[in-house]
Amino acid sequence: MTTRWLSPEEQRAWRAYIAASRLLEDAIDRQLQQEGGMPHLFYSVLANLSEAPDRRLRMTDLAETLKITRSRLTYAVTRLERDGLVRREDCRWDKRSSLAVLTDEGMAVLERTAPGHVETVRTTLFDRLTPEQVGQLEQICTGIARGLQGEDEAGAATEDVPWRRRSSPCSGSATE
């Protein structure tokens, strides 16, 4: 098999992407730690629950939305639950699943933290782009995400995506 090395243009683009994504994630994490006392993942859990009907989602659906493993989500929800920001409930329609529910305290923390988060996203990303570039960024990221999720023309997705992966038997099973 022949290695398909990156062209100089691709290498520059790749390195620029890596630098930008790491710096952006660092800026967002620093702001959220300072203002909300939480990492970006925890904020994302709260934000997604706030947008869900009755502020609740099945854990597997939340993992899919966040594009993370179920075990990583379980860890995050456990920490948020300990802080009183989220609680878990049994799922009435799927006995194998549980729901993550945003508490009133979690909503209050989100409402306090959201303005600073949005300002950080705006100043670190969108203020640096033209309106045309915003559209291009959306198209590029959507195309990459679809490819990585293995979606075909019919919309079917691969089983090898983070939220569908099972923990290895040695590490224990992830709770839904």
C-alpha positions as CSV (number, residue, x, y, z in Angstrom):
1,M,0.0,0.0,0.0
2,T,1.3,3.4,-1.0
3,T,1.2,6.2,1.6
4,R,-0.8,9.2,0.3
5,W,1.4,12.0,1.8
6,L,-0.1,15.4,2.3
7,S,0.7,18.0,-0.3
8,P,2.4,21.2,1.1
9,E,-1.0,23.0,0.9
10,E,-2.8,20.1,2.7
11,Q,0.0,20.0,5.4
12,R,-0.4,23.8,6.0
13,A,-4.2,23.5,6.1
14,W,-3.9,20.5,8.5
15,R,-1.5,22.3,10.9
16,A,-3.6,25.5,10.8
17,Y,-6.7,23.4,11.7
18,I,-4.9,21.7,14.6
19,A,-3.6,25.0,15.9
20,A,-7.0,26.8,15.6
21,S,-9.0,24.0,17.1
22,R,-6.7,23.5,20.1
23,L,-6.5,27.3,20.8
24,L,-10.3,27.7,20.4
25,E,-11.1,24.8,22.7
26,D,-8.6,26.2,25.2
27,A,-10.1,29.7,25.1
28,I,-13.6,28.3,25.6
29,D,-12.5,25.9,28.4
30,R,-10.7,28.8,30.2
31,Q,-13.8,31.1,30.0
32,L,-16.1,28.3,31.2
33,Q,-13.9,27.3,34.1
34,Q,-13.5,31.0,35.2
35,E,-17.2,31.9,34.9
36,G,-19.0,28.6,35.4
37,G,-16.5,26.3,37.2
38,M,-16.9,23.7,34.5
39,P,-15.3,22.4,31.4
40,H,-16.8,22.8,27.9
41,L,-18.2,19.3,27.9
42,F,-20.2,19.9,31.1
43,Y,-21.5,23.2,29.7
44,S,-22.5,21.4,26.5
45,V,-24.5,18.8,28.5
46,L,-26.4,21.6,30.2
47,A,-27.0,23.5,27.0
48,N,-28.3,20.5,25.1
49,L,-30.6,19.6,28.0
50,S,-31.9,23.1,28.2
51,E,-33.0,22.9,24.5
52,A,-34.8,19.5,24.9
53,P,-38.5,19.1,25.6
54,D,-39.0,19.2,29.4
55,R,-35.2,19.7,29.7
56,R,-34.7,15.9,29.5
57,L,-33.0,13.5,27.0
58,R,-32.2,9.8,26.9
59,M,-28.6,9.4,27.8
60,T,-27.9,7.6,24.4
61,D,-29.5,10.5,22.5
62,L,-27.5,13.0,24.5
63,A,-24.3,11.1,23.8
64,E,-25.1,11.1,20.0
65,T,-25.8,14.8,20.0
66,L,-22.5,15.5,21.8
67,K,-20.6,13.0,19.6
68,I,-19.0,11.3,22.7
69,T,-18.9,7.9,24.1
70,R,-21.6,6.8,26.5
71,S,-19.0,6.2,29.3
72,R,-17.7,9.8,28.9
73,L,-21.2,11.1,29.1
74,T,-21.9,9.0,32.2
75,Y,-18.8,10.5,33.9
76,A,-19.9,14.0,33.0
77,V,-23.5,13.5,34.1
78,T,-22.4,11.9,37.4
79,R,-20.3,15.0,38.1
80,L,-23.1,17.3,37.2
81,E,-25.5,15.2,39.3
82,R,-23.2,15.5,42.3
83,D,-23.3,19.3,41.9
84,G,-27.1,19.3,41.7
85,L,-27.2,20.6,38.1
86,V,-28.6,17.4,36.5
87,R,-30.5,14.4,37.8
88,R,-31.2,11.0,36.2
89,E,-34.6,9.4,35.9
90,D,-35.7,6.0,34.6
91,C,-37.0,6.0,31.0
92,R,-40.6,5.0,31.0
93,W,-40.7,3.9,27.3
94,D,-37.3,2.2,27.2
95,K,-36.4,0.2,30.4
96,R,-32.8,-0.2,29.3
97,S,-32.2,3.6,29.2
98,S,-32.2,6.5,31.6
99,L,-32.9,10.1,31.1
100,A,-30.6,13.1,32.0
101,V,-32.7,16.0,33.3
102,L,-31.6,19.6,33.8
103,T,-32.5,20.8,37.2
104,D,-33.6,24.3,38.0
105,E,-30.2,24.9,39.6
106,G,-28.5,23.7,36.4
107,M,-30.6,26.0,34.3
108,A,-29.7,28.9,36.6
109,V,-26.0,28.1,36.2
110,L,-26.4,27.8,32.4
111,E,-28.2,31.2,32.3
112,R,-25.4,32.8,34.3
113,T,-22.6,31.3,32.2
114,A,-24.2,31.5,28.7
115,P,-23.6,35.2,28.0
116,G,-19.8,34.9,28.6
117,H,-19.6,31.7,26.6
118,V,-21.4,33.2,23.6
119,E,-19.1,36.3,23.8
120,T,-16.0,34.0,23.8
121,V,-17.3,32.0,20.8
122,R,-18.1,35.3,19.0
123,T,-14.7,37.0,19.6
124,T,-12.5,33.9,19.1
125,L,-14.3,32.6,16.0
126,F,-17.1,34.5,14.3
127,D,-15.6,38.0,14.6
128,R,-12.6,36.7,12.6
129,L,-14.7,35.4,9.7
130,T,-16.7,37.1,6.9
131,P,-20.3,36.1,6.5
132,E,-19.3,34.0,3.4
133,Q,-16.6,32.2,5.5
134,V,-19.2,31.4,8.2
135,G,-21.3,29.6,5.5
136,Q,-18.1,27.8,4.2
137,L,-17.2,26.8,7.7
138,E,-20.6,25.2,8.2
139,Q,-20.4,23.4,4.9
140,I,-16.9,22.1,5.6
141,C,-17.6,20.9,9.1
142,T,-20.9,19.3,8.1
143,G,-19.2,17.4,5.3
144,I,-16.4,16.2,7.6
145,A,-18.9,15.2,10.3
146,R,-21.0,13.3,7.8
147,G,-18.0,11.5,6.4
148,L,-16.7,10.5,9.9
149,Q,-20.2,9.3,10.9
150,G,-20.2,7.1,7.8
151,E,-23.5,8.4,6.5
152,D,-24.5,7.1,3.1
153,E,-26.9,8.7,0.6
154,A,-29.8,7.1,2.5
155,G,-28.7,8.7,5.7
156,A,-27.7,5.4,7.4
157,A,-24.8,5.7,9.8
158,T,-22.0,3.4,10.7
159,E,-21.9,1.6,14.0
160,D,-18.3,2.8,14.6
161,V,-19.2,6.2,16.1
162,P,-18.4,7.2,19.7
163,W,-22.0,7.1,21.1
164,R,-22.5,3.5,19.8
165,R,-19.2,2.1,21.0
166,R,-19.4,-0.3,24.0
167,S,-16.8,-0.2,26.8
168,S,-14.5,-3.1,26.9
169,P,-15.5,-5.9,29.3
170,C,-12.3,-5.2,31.3
171,S,-13.2,-1.6,32.0
172,G,-16.8,-2.2,33.0
173,S,-19.9,-1.3,31.0
174,A,-21.2,2.2,30.4
175,T,-24.5,3.0,32.0
176,E,-27.1,4.6,29.7
